[in-house]
Amino acid sequence: MAKLKLRGKDLRNIGYPEGPVISVAITVMEQHYKHHKQEAALELLQQVLQHPEAYKEEEHLGRIAEKLIVEEPIEIPINATPLPYSVYGREFIDEGAVRQMDYAMRLPVTAAGALMPDAHQGYGLPIGGVLATKNAVIPYGVGVDIGCRMCLSILDIPAPLLEKNASVFKRELIAGTVFGAGEEWKPRLEDAVLENPLFDEIGLLKHLHNKAAAQLSTSGSGNHFVEWGLVDIAEPWQGLEPGRYLGLLSHSGSRGLGAQIAGHYTKLAREICQLPREVQYLAWLDLDTEEGQEYWQAMNLAGDYASACHHQIHKRLIKAVGGQLLARVENHHNFAWKEVHNGEELIVHRKGATPAGKGVMGVIPGSMTAPGYIVRGRGEAASLHSASHGAGRQMSRSKATQSFTGHELAKLLAAHKVKLIGGGLDEAPGAYKDIEEVMAAQTALVDVVGKFYPKIVRMADGSGPRED
């Protein structure tokens, strides 16, 4: 017998209001009434909609009823003044980012925060903003591209072969990557992340499984990339001696899966947690609630999925060029973690910020012509054990497109001996801050272990807007 499968559209058609009740109703019906025919299931849902009080004591349908009889939320006031927070590289952070961080520090659930030197204005929490809250998670404080990630693999192939056999590395990079919104990898791959039981347990994720399977091992648009480059290691690390190596570096996130999760739970948070207009995108979900727990589980699944995407890309490309993996370093940004700070468990959101706890390794990229850095965290309390996630934009995409020409970009790439596949003027190096200045502003946050120099860079053929 076919199992019940409902869509939000089905519930809206019988009068269900937009909001948390639709997700809860789909989950309840598909878990506990899965052998009902769709017509019977919708008839039952309509009865609950018409008489929610009559069902509120029932074990399963009561979960739907309680969402239908909840009173309208009252707007939650924010504090008059922001809590103090540390700012790194203040001299090159725009006022919009500082203003957004000030607002975030006024939330009643906020415990601490920090602003990284690559910070710039975003939506809700600024890119480069770190925010610690008490038992609350802010979907837009994590961001749209959940678990956006850096992954650097160092190979056993001698570094000089990158230039000598550049055509081979370029060919395999093109053949082994797919970029852009909605793009898929064919044939589909198998991966343990696709077997996660949450895909059956949470209604939203059930409907996203097919998209996740289709997009596994692909990359997004905007500033996402996969690139071959040279790695200089400055000290013994992961069994490597100091010296020059060949490396593969990638930057992308959880694709359509993460975007749909972010959109769905941000909408729920804004409906449940009514805030003043200037902080409406900082609406949170209490982790003691069903919605909060659902988002937390979905967010972590999206992070695992982003990691799997990178590992599949690296596995494919390393095999294609006949290499073996010597060492790897990787890290999330656009994520939230449960961490203890000053003896208290907090939810630490890093929206465009790299974890930098004591001894924690990470990668901080520059631009297509500027080096990236392999770093070791110093566990600085004032930054909530965080560092920048890159150089950070210093101009918008539209301004960058208007400010640079294709000839100028080609000349700059040639000067740095970088081959670019795809990309656009909105990603021109001049659109970004000076990575050397950014790194100088966070010497208290990380120690540098090595550098990565891009040489063959692959990006989407047309860069769309992103927030990461």
N, C-alpha and C positions, 0 to 999 in steps of 0.2 A: 504494500500500500504506500502510495506516495506521501511523503511528509508535507505538512502544512508549510507554506511559504507566503508570507505577507509583505506588502510594501507600505511605506508611509502614505503613498497615494491612495491605497485602498481604505485606510482609516480616515484620511481627510475627506474622502468621498461620502462617508457615512456620518460626517459631522464632527469628527475628532479635531480639537483645536491644535494649532502648532504648539510644540513644547515638549517637555520631558515625557508626557504621557504616551506619546506615539512610540518612542523607543521602548519604554517599559511594557506597553501593551504587546508589541511585536515579540519581545523576548519572552513574556509570560505565555503567550499563545503558542509560540513555536517550541517552547520547552515542555509545557504541561498539557497542551491540547493539540499536539502535533498530528494526531490521527483524525482530527476533525476535518471535514471538507471545508473548503474556503467559505462557501455560502453559510454553513452552520457557524463557523468561527466568527464571521462578520456579524451574523445575527446576534450571537452572544455578546460580542463587543458593543453592539448597539444597545442592548438591554442594560449593560453596565453604564454606558454613556447617559442613558435616559434616567436611570435610578441608581446613581453611585452609592447613596446611603444604604441601600438594601444589600450591597455586596461588600461593604467595607470590612466586615468581620471574616470574610472567606479567605482561606489560606493563600490562594494564588490570585484570584480576581480582585481581592482586596488591595493588592499592590497597584492595580490600575485605578480602582475606585478612589484611593487616597490622593492620587494625582489629579483627579477630576474635581475633588471637593476642597482642595487647598485654597486658602484665601489668597487674594491678590497680594503680592509682596509689597512692602513699604520701602521707599528709597532709603538706602543706608547712607548715613552721613560719613564724610571722611574727616580726618583730623585737620585742624586749622593750620598746623605747621608740620613740615616734614621732619622725620627723624634724621639725625646727622649720618652722613655716609662718606666714604673715601672716594676721591676722584683721582684717576691716574692720567697724566697727559692733558690736564685741563686746558692748556693753551691751544690745543688743536681739536677740541670737541665743540660742536655747534651748540648754540643756545637751545635749540629745539630739543636736543637729546637731554640736556640738563633739566629743562622744564619738565619733560616727561618723567625723568627720574625723581624729581621733586614730588610730583603727583603720586608716583608709586610709593614713595616713602611716607605718604599721608594716609595710606589705607589702614583701617583698624586691625587688619590681620598681619601687617608688616612687622617684622622683628629686626631686620638689618638689611643693608644693601651696599653696593659698590658700583662704580662706573669705570669701565676699562678704557684704555687709551685709543682703541679703534672705534669708540662709540660714535654713533650718528643716529639721527631721528628715524623712528620706525612707526609702528602702530601699537598703541598701548605702552608696553615697556620698550625703551630704546634698544636698538641693536647695540650690543656691548654692555647691556644692563644686567646686573646680578641682583636678585631679590630673594630674600629669605622670609618665609611666612610661617605662621603658626597653624599647623593642621589644615592648611588650605592650599589648593593647587589652582593656578590661573592658566587656563588653556592658551590664552594669547600671550601670557608671560613665557610660555614655552615657544610659541610661534607656529606658523603654518607648516613649515617643513620640519616635522618632528624628527629628532635624532639626526639632523644634518651632521655630517661626519667627515673627518679626515682619516685617510689610511695611507701609510707609506710602507712599501715593501722594498727591502734591499736585497739585491740578487748577487749570485756568484759570477755573473758575466763580467769580464774585465771592463772597466769604465771606458777605455779608448774605443771599444767596439761600438759604442753608441753613435759616435761620429762616423766611424769607418763604415758601418752598416746602417746608416740613417734611413735609407730607403726601406729596409726590411722592418725596422721598428715603426716607421710611419705607416707602412702598409698594414701591419698587424694591429696597430692602434685604431686605424679606420675600420678594419674588418671586425675587431673585437669589442667595439663600443657602439651604443645607440644613445642619442641625446634628444631631449625635447619633451614638452608636455604631451601626455597621452601615448608616447612611443612605447612599443613592446619589443621583447626579445623573442625571436623564433629560431628553432623550436623551444617550447617552454622547458624550464629546468626543474629538477627536483631539489628540494632543500628542506631541512628539518623545520625551519621557521614556518613553512606553510602547513605543517601538521599541528601547530599549536591549537590546543582545544578551545581557546578563546574564540576562534573563528566559528565555532558551533555554539558557544555559550552566550555571546553578545550579539543581539540582532543586527546592529550596524555592521559589525565585522563579518558576519555571515554573508552579507550582501557585497562585501568588499573583497572577498577571497579570490574571486575570479580576476579582478583587477590586479591584486597583489601578485598572483601567479603569472599573469601576462607581463608585468613590468619588472619582475625580478631580474636583477643584473643590468638595469638600464640607469641612465643618469638624467637629471633635469636640465632646465635651461638656465639663463642668467649666468651667475658666476660659478656654476658647476663645471668641473673639468676632470679629465684623466690625462696624465702627462708623464713622459719619460724624462729623466733628468739625472744630474750628477749629484752625488751625496758626499760631502766632506765630513768625516767623523773626527771630532777633536780629542776624544778620550776613549779608553777602552769601554765598550758598551755591548751588552748582549752577545758576548763572545767575539766581537769585532775589534780588531786593532785600529788605531787611528790611521786614517788614509782616505782615499777616494774610491767610491763605489758607484755602481749603476743602480738607480732607484725608479720605482713606479709610484706616483702619488695621485690620489683621487679625492674628490670633494663632491659629495652629493648626499641626499637624504632618503626619506621614506616614500617619495613619489606620490602617486594619487592616493595611496592608502593613508599616509600621514595627513595630506591635505584635507581629505574627507573627515578624518577623525577630528582634526583641528576645527574645521568649520562647524561640525555637528555639536561638539561640546562647548565651543565658544558661544554658540547660539543658546544652548541650554543654560550656561552660566549667566548670560545676560538676562535671561528670563527669570531665573531663580534669584539672582543677586542684583537687585536694582540699584544702580549707582548714579551719581551725577554725571552729566553728559561728558565732561572733560576726562573722566576715568572709566567710561563705560566698557572699554575693551580690556579693563583690568578686573572684570568680574571673575569671582572665584567659585570653586566648588569645594564644599567642606568634605574632608576625607572620611568623615563619619557617615556620609550619605551614600546611597546607592549610586547616584550619578557621579560623585567624586571617586568612588572605588572603580566604577566602570571606566572613567577617563584614565585613571592611573594605570589600570591594566592595559588599556588600549594604547596609551602612550608608550609603555614599556615594550609592548609587542611591536609598535612602529620602530622603536629604537633597534630592536633585534633584527627587524626586517632591513633597516638601513645598513646595519653591519653585514648582513648576509649578501646584500647587493654588492658591496665593496669586495667581499671575499670571493664572490663568483667572478667579478670582473678581473680581479688580480689573478685568480687561478687560471682563467682562460688566457690572459695575455702572457703570463709567465711561461705557461706551457707552449704558447705559440712561438716564443723566441728561444725556446730551449734552455730556460734558466731554472735555477733552484733557489728557493727562499732561504736567505741567511738570517734575516731579522725583520721585525715588523713593529711599528708603533702606530697607534690609532686612538682617536678620541671623538666623543660626541660634542656638539653644541646644540642649542635649541632643545633643551631637555630640562627635566627637574629631578632632583635627587633628594632622598631622605638623608640628612647629615646632622651630626651633633656639633653645635657651635656654642661655646660658653656654657657647656653642660646641658644644653636644651636641644631636643630633636626638632629640626626645622625642615621645611621644604625649600630647597635652594633651586631657584630658577636661573638658568644661564642662557639667556637669549643672545646668541652670538658671543659666547664667552667659553673659554676652555677650562676644564677642571685642572687645578694646579695645587693639589694637596701635596704634602711632604713626600717627595720621591715619585710622584705620579708623572708619567711621561705623556707628551703630547706633541702635536705638530701645529705650528702657526705659519700659514702661508703668506707670501707677499703679493705678487701679481704675476702676470705671464712673463715679465722680464726681471722681476725682483726675487731674491732668494726667499725660501721658506726656512723656518727654524725648527729643529728638533730640540725640545726643551724638557727640563725636569723641574717639577713644581717645588716651591720652597715652603708651601704651607703657610702663607701669610694670612694671619687672622683678619686683618683690616680689609682684605679683598675677598673674604669668604672663600679662601683657597681657590682663587680664580685668576685667569689671565685673559688677554685678548684672544680672539679667534682668527685674527688676520690683521691686515693693514687697516682695513676699514675705509669706506668710501668718503671722499671729500667733496664729491659733486654728484648730483642726481644722474640717472641714466639719460634723461632727455638733454641735460646740460652737457654731458660728456659727448653725446652724439653731435651736438652743435659746436663743440669746442675743438674737436679733432678731425682730421681727414684721414682717408685710407692711405694716402701717400705718407703722411707723418707716421702712422702706425707701422707701415711696412719698413720704413727707414729705421725706426726704433727697434723693431724685431731683428732686423739684419745686424744692427750694431751689437746686439746681445747674442747673436747667433742662435735665435729661437725660431723654430718653424711652427706656425699657427695653422691649425685645421679648424675651420668654423670661426666662432667668436664674432664680435662686432665692436663698433666704436664705443658702445656703452660700457664695454669691459676694457677699454684702453688703459694702460698703466697709469696715465695721468689722472684718471678718475679716482685713484686711490691715494691714501696718505703714504708718506715715506715710511716704509717698514722699519728702516733703521731708527727713525725717531720714535716710532711706536715701541720698539724693543728697548730703547734707551729709557723710556718712561716706565718700564716695568721690570727693571733689574731686581727690585725687591720681591718680585713675584715668581720669577723663573730663572734657572741657570741654563745656558745654551750648551747643548751636547754636540750639535752638528748643524749643517746647513744643506738645503736642497736647492739646486739650480735648475730651473725648467729649461728644457731643450726642444722637445717635441710636444706641443700642447694641443689637445683636442677639446673643443667646446661645442655647444649647440650652434647650428648654422644661423640662427637668428635669436638673439637674446631677448627673452621676455622678462617682465617684472618679477622680482623675487623679493623675499624678505628673509635673508639669512646671512 
